[in-house]
Protein backbone atom coordinates (compact mmCIF):
# COMPACT_ATOMS: atom_id res chain seq x y z
CA UNK A 1 0.00 0.00 0.00
CA UNK A 2 1.30 3.49 -0.82
CA UNK A 3 0.10 6.78 0.61
CA UNK A 4 -0.44 10.09 -1.12
CA UNK A 5 0.05 13.26 0.92
CA UNK A 6 -0.99 16.75 -0.17
CA UNK A 7 2.70 17.79 0.04
CA UNK A 8 3.65 15.17 -2.54
CA UNK A 9 3.38 17.36 -5.70
CA UNK A 10 5.95 19.73 -4.19
CA UNK A 11 8.39 16.87 -3.57
CA UNK A 12 8.21 15.32 -7.05
CA UNK A 13 10.61 16.34 -9.84
CA UNK A 14 8.99 17.93 -12.89
CA UNK A 15 9.61 16.39 -16.29
CA UNK A 16 9.77 17.74 -19.79
CA UNK A 17 10.88 21.24 -18.84
CA UNK A 18 7.71 21.90 -16.83
CA UNK A 19 7.65 24.73 -14.31
CA UNK A 20 7.79 24.07 -10.57
CA UNK A 21 4.70 22.74 -8.76
CA UNK A 22 3.92 26.06 -7.00
CA UNK A 23 3.80 27.91 -10.34
CA UNK A 24 1.64 25.13 -11.78
CA UNK A 25 -0.75 25.65 -8.84
CA UNK A 26 -1.15 29.32 -9.80
CA UNK A 27 1.28 30.85 -7.33
CA UNK A 28 4.31 33.06 -7.80
CA UNK A 29 7.58 33.23 -5.96
CA UNK A 30 10.43 35.65 -5.50
CA UNK A 31 13.91 34.57 -4.44
CA UNK A 32 14.82 36.49 -1.27
CA UNK A 33 18.33 35.10 -0.83
CA UNK A 34 20.53 32.17 -1.72
CA UNK A 35 24.00 31.06 -0.65
CA UNK A 36 25.86 29.65 2.31
CA UNK A 37 24.78 30.52 5.85
CA UNK A 38 24.83 29.01 9.32
CA UNK A 39 21.45 27.37 10.00
CA UNK A 40 19.55 27.46 13.28
CA UNK A 41 20.42 24.56 15.61
CA UNK A 42 17.20 22.64 14.82
CA UNK A 43 17.93 22.81 11.07
CA UNK A 44 21.55 21.70 11.58
CA UNK A 45 20.39 18.79 13.72
CA UNK A 46 17.77 17.72 11.18
CA UNK A 47 20.37 17.84 8.37
CA UNK A 48 22.85 15.93 10.49
CA UNK A 49 25.51 18.63 10.24
CA UNK A 50 27.76 20.07 12.92
CA UNK A 51 26.25 23.08 14.71
CA UNK A 52 27.71 26.45 13.65
CA UNK A 53 28.84 25.05 10.28
CA UNK A 54 27.55 26.44 7.00
CA UNK A 55 24.85 24.93 4.85
CA UNK A 56 23.32 26.15 1.59
CA UNK A 57 20.12 28.16 2.08
CA UNK A 58 17.54 29.38 -0.41
CA UNK A 59 14.80 31.76 0.78
CA UNK A 60 11.64 32.51 -1.20
CA UNK A 61 8.51 34.59 -0.77
CA UNK A 62 5.52 32.72 -2.17
CA UNK A 63 2.38 34.58 -3.16
CA UNK A 64 -1.07 33.48 -4.21
CA UNK A 65 -3.45 35.79 -6.06
CA UNK A 66 -0.88 38.56 -5.64
CA UNK A 67 -0.87 38.28 -1.82
CA UNK A 68 2.16 37.11 0.18
CA UNK A 69 1.37 33.66 1.51
CA UNK A 70 4.54 32.03 2.81
CA UNK A 71 8.21 32.63 3.53
CA UNK A 72 10.03 29.41 2.67
CA UNK A 73 13.69 28.70 3.40
CA UNK A 74 15.22 25.47 2.16
CA UNK A 75 18.51 24.15 3.52
CA UNK A 76 21.01 21.60 2.15
CA UNK A 77 24.37 20.35 3.40
CA UNK A 78 27.18 22.09 1.50
CA UNK A 79 28.08 18.73 -0.08
CA UNK A 80 24.66 18.79 -1.77
CA UNK A 81 24.10 22.47 -2.59
CA UNK A 82 27.48 24.19 -2.97
CA UNK A 83 28.36 25.19 -6.55
CA UNK A 84 24.83 24.44 -7.80
CA UNK A 85 21.90 26.64 -8.81
CA UNK A 86 20.51 26.06 -5.29
CA UNK A 87 23.07 28.58 -4.03
CA UNK A 88 22.22 31.18 -6.70
CA UNK A 89 19.46 33.83 -6.38
CA UNK A 90 17.64 32.84 -9.56
CA UNK A 91 14.73 30.63 -10.57
CA UNK A 92 15.41 26.97 -11.30
CA UNK A 93 13.51 25.37 -14.18
CA UNK A 94 11.24 22.71 -12.64
CA UNK A 95 12.15 23.85 -9.12
CA UNK A 96 14.78 22.70 -6.67
CA UNK A 97 13.36 19.15 -6.48
CA UNK A 98 13.96 18.69 -10.21
CA UNK A 99 17.56 19.91 -9.92
CA UNK A 100 18.11 17.71 -6.87
CA UNK A 101 16.81 14.67 -8.77
CA UNK A 102 19.30 15.45 -11.55
CA UNK A 103 22.01 15.49 -8.87
CA UNK A 104 20.85 12.09 -7.56
CA UNK A 105 18.75 13.25 -4.59
CA UNK A 106 15.11 12.20 -4.60
CA UNK A 107 12.69 12.22 -1.70
CA UNK A 108 11.98 8.77 -0.33
CA UNK A 109 10.45 9.88 2.99
CA UNK A 110 9.59 13.14 4.73
CA UNK A 111 8.85 14.15 8.29
CA UNK A 112 6.76 17.30 8.76
CA UNK A 113 6.19 19.16 12.02
CA UNK A 114 3.68 22.02 12.22
CA UNK A 115 3.29 24.60 15.00
CA UNK A 116 2.04 28.13 15.64
CA UNK A 117 4.49 30.91 16.53
CA UNK A 118 4.68 34.72 16.55
CA UNK A 119 6.02 36.24 13.33
CA UNK A 120 9.52 37.68 13.46
CA UNK A 121 9.99 41.24 12.21
CA UNK A 122 11.42 40.01 8.90
CA UNK A 123 8.60 37.50 8.39
CA UNK A 124 6.01 40.14 9.27
CA UNK A 125 7.40 42.60 6.73
CA UNK A 126 7.52 39.98 3.98
CA UNK A 127 4.05 38.62 4.76
CA UNK A 128 2.47 42.06 5.26
CA UNK A 129 1.39 41.40 8.85
CA UNK A 130 2.22 42.97 12.21
CA UNK A 131 5.32 41.68 14.04
CA UNK A 132 4.29 39.09 16.60
CA UNK A 133 1.15 38.12 14.66
CA UNK A 134 0.50 34.39 14.72
CA UNK A 135 1.96 32.34 11.87
CA UNK A 136 2.03 28.63 11.08
CA UNK A 137 5.46 27.03 10.74
CA UNK A 138 5.91 23.83 8.75
CA UNK A 139 9.31 22.18 9.29
CA UNK A 140 9.96 19.42 6.74
CA UNK A 141 12.94 17.07 6.59
CA UNK A 142 13.46 15.08 3.37
CA UNK A 143 15.34 11.77 3.36
CA UNK A 144 16.82 9.81 0.48
CA UNK A 145 16.32 6.07 -0.08
CA UNK A 146 19.28 5.35 2.22
CA UNK A 147 17.66 7.27 5.07
CA UNK A 148 20.02 10.25 4.93
CA UNK A 149 18.52 13.73 5.37
CA UNK A 150 19.43 15.99 2.45
CA UNK A 151 16.96 18.88 2.66
CA UNK A 152 15.15 20.81 5.37
CA UNK A 153 12.38 23.30 4.55
CA UNK A 154 11.17 25.87 7.06
CA UNK A 155 7.93 27.37 5.77
CA UNK A 156 6.26 30.23 7.64
CA UNK A 157 2.67 30.93 6.56
CA UNK A 158 0.13 33.55 7.43
CA UNK A 159 -2.09 32.10 10.17
CA UNK A 160 -5.19 32.74 8.07
CA UNK A 161 -3.82 30.43 5.37
CA UNK A 162 -5.60 27.10 5.33
CA UNK A 163 -3.44 24.02 5.67
CA UNK A 164 -4.94 20.72 4.53
CA UNK A 165 -3.33 17.32 4.81
CA UNK A 166 -4.82 14.49 2.85
CA UNK A 167 -3.57 10.95 3.14
CA UNK A 168 -4.97 8.45 0.68
CA UNK A 169 -4.14 4.75 0.45
CA UNK A 170 -3.45 3.48 -3.05
Secondary structure, DSSP 8 states (H G I E B T S, - for coil): --EEETTGGGTS---TT---HHHHTTEEEEEEEEEEEE--HHHHHHHT--TT-EEEEEEEEEEETTEEEEEEEEEEEHHHHTTSGGGSSS--TT-HHHHHHHTT---SEEEEEEEEEE--HHHHHHHTS-TT-EEEEEEEEEE-TTS-EEEEEEEEEETTS-----EEE-
